[in-house]
Amino acid sequence: MNVRAILFDRDGTLIDFNKTWGTVLQHVLMDLADGDVSLAKELGRLVKFDYDKSACESGSPILTNPPSGYSEPWALHLGVRFDRVFIDRIEALLLEHAAECVAPFEDTASSIKALSEAGLPIGLATNGTEASAFAQLKKLGILDYFTFVVGYDSGHGEKPEPGQLFGFAEHTNIEPQYIAMVGDSLHDMHAAQNAGMLRVGVTTGALTAEELNGHCDHLLGSLTELVNLVGLSSAGKSALS
């Protein structure tokens, strides 16, 4: 089964999660806390985010969920309504700092460029917002390589449901079994399985090799390994199977 297109997760796959979102989340929490550092740290602890280390702890809901899936404890602690207005505020704060703080892996740009220029349609599916995805890809100078970019708010749903993946298949007019879904979480692998796509796990993000093992068809340590595994020919076809 040849791979004719590749769909990427974003956080932990194309960009370093903690180096990017750790700094962004510090800004968000300080805004919510009106500059009260103690309160900002407490809000972080509610979602397993270590403010001082600027990093999410294992099991943090931030690692795999959209803002609506992890921000309710903040609203409850602050004594405000957890509604669309509050979620919009969180998303606006995230977007404000998303591009300036984005930290790609060393081989992100070169790998995406190689895959795209070989003729493979490239897409991105994230449980973050579509706007932040566009902003970060543009900042990294790789947006033009992507023919499809969606977030949880793009109308396709969120992973592990397969809507985003089916959207990419429809966009490319390529059957799901000929598409590789590349991601760092079980949400990504389960979404790929639900969509009938090849599951390619990378150990650069939320989970270790041991945690991903058994949930993916290929387990890689970097995007460079993906380029090598695909084995692109001069015609832009791959031998990945």
N, C-alpha and C positions, 0 to 999 in steps of 0.2 A: 504494500500500500504506500504509494508515493505521497509526500506532503506537497501541497500546491499553494498553501497560504499559512501564515503564522499569526496567531492572536496572542498578545502579551497582556499579562497583569502589569500593574505599575509599581506599587509600593513593595519593596523587597525583591523586585524582579528587574526593573529598569533603574530604580533609584534606591539609595540607602535609606531605609525607613527612619531610623532614629536620627541620623545626621540631618535629614530633611525635616521631618515632622516634629522631632524633639524640640528644635528651636521654635518652630511655628506654634506648637502647643504651649510653650512658655509664654509667648505673646498673647495667645488666646486666654489662658488662665489669668494672666495679670490684668487683662482687660475686664474679664468677668469679676475679678476680685477688687476692681477699682484701685489697683496698686498695692493691695495688702498681700505681701509675700507669704505670710503664714496661711492666709485663706487660699491663696493660689496653690500652695503645696498640699493643703487639705483636699482641695478639689481634684488635684492630681491623684492623690491616694485612693480616691473613690473609684477611679477607673484604672488602677494599677499603673499609673504614670509617675515615675520618679522625677520630680521637678529639678532637684539638685543635679542629678545625673543626665537630665534631658533625654530620658529614654523610657520606653514602655517595658514593663516587666512581662514575664511569660504569662500568657493567659489574659492579657489586657484586651478588652473588647475593641479597643481602638485599632488593633492590628488587622482586623478582618471586617469590621462593620463600618457603614456610613455614619455620619454624625448623628442621625436619628437613632442609631443603635447603641450609642454610648453616652450621649449627653444628658439623658434624663436625670441621673444622679446629681448633676450640677444644678439643674433647675430646682430639684427638691431641696438641696442643701441651701440654695440661695433664697428659697421661699418664693419663687416665681413660677408662673404657669409653664408647664412643658407643652408647648404648642408649636405651630408652624412659625410663629413670630420668633420664638426662641431659637429654633433650629436654623432659621434664616440668618439670625445674628451669628451663630456659630460658623455657618458656612461662609458668611461674608468675612469674618475674621480670618478663617483659614485661607481664603482666596487672597486676602490682602498681603499675606506673607508667603504664599506658596511658591511663587516664582523666585523671589529673592533668596530663599533658603534651600532651593532644590539642590540635592547632592547626588549626581549619578554615579554609577560604578565606573571604574576606569575603562571598561570595554563596552559600555552601553552604546555610545555613538558609533564606534567603529563596527560593532556587530550589526546594529540596525541598518547602517549604510550598506554593509556587505550583502545582507539578506535582501534588502529592497532592490539594490542595483542589479542583483542576479535575477530579478523578475518575480520574486515572491510578493504577493500582496501582504502588507503588514497592517495589523490593527491593534488597538488597545482597548481593554475592558477593565474598568476599575469600579470598586465600590465607593470611591470618592466621587466628587462632583465632576461633571463634564468640563465646567469652566476651569477648574484647577488643573485638570489634565491638559487641556489646550495651553494654558499659561505656562506650565512646566515644560512641555514638549517644545514650545516656541522658544523659551529661555535657553534650552539645551541645543537649539539649532537643528532639531531632528523632526520637527512637526511635518515637514513636507514629505517625509518618507512614509507617513501613515495615511492610509486611505480611509480609515474608519477609527473614530475615537468616541467612546461612550462612557458615561458614568452611571451611577445608580439612578440619577435623575433624568436620564435621556429617554425614558419611555420603554426601556427593555427589561426593567426590573433590576435585581441585584444578584450576584453570585451567593450561594451555589445554585440558584435557579439558572436554567440554561438560556434565558431570553437574550442576554447580551451576545452570547455565542451564536445563537441562531440568527441574530441580526447581522453579524459579520458574515456568516455563511450566505445569507440572502444578498448582502451587499456585494460580495465577490462572485456570486453565482457559482460557488464551489460547494459540493456536498460535504457535510461535516466530517465524514470519515477521512477526507483528504486534508483536514486542517489540524494543525498542532496548537494546543493551548498550553502556553508556558507561564507558570506561576510558582509562587513560593508557599502557598497555603493549601489546606484541605478544601477550603471553599473553591479554589481554582481547580483542583483535581476532581472534586465532586461535580462541579459545573461541566467540566470536560466530559466526564463519564455520562452525565445526564444528557449532554448534547451529542454524544457519540463521536467525540473528537479524540485524537491522540493526546495522552496526558504526559506532559513534560514538566517535571518538578525541578526547581533550582534551590540550592541550599544557601542562598544569599540573603534570605529574609526571615520570615516568622518561625520556620520550623527547621529542625535538624534533619540530617539524612535518615536517622533512625525513625523519626516521626513521619517522614514522607514515604519511607520505604514500604512497599506494598500497596501504595495508593496511586502510583504513577507507572507509566510504561517505560519512561527513561528518567534517570535521576542524574542531574548535572551540577557541577560546582560553579559554573559561570556561563555567561552568554557566549564567550569565545568557544567553549565546549559545544554549545549549540550549533554555531557556525560550522565547526569541524564535523559534528555528527551529521548535520544535514548533507554534507558532501556535495555542495553545489557544483553543477556542471556549467560549462560555458553557455548553455542554453537556458540556464536559470532553473533547471529541474533538480529535484533532490532525490537522494537515495534513502532517506530516512524511512524506516519501516519497523 
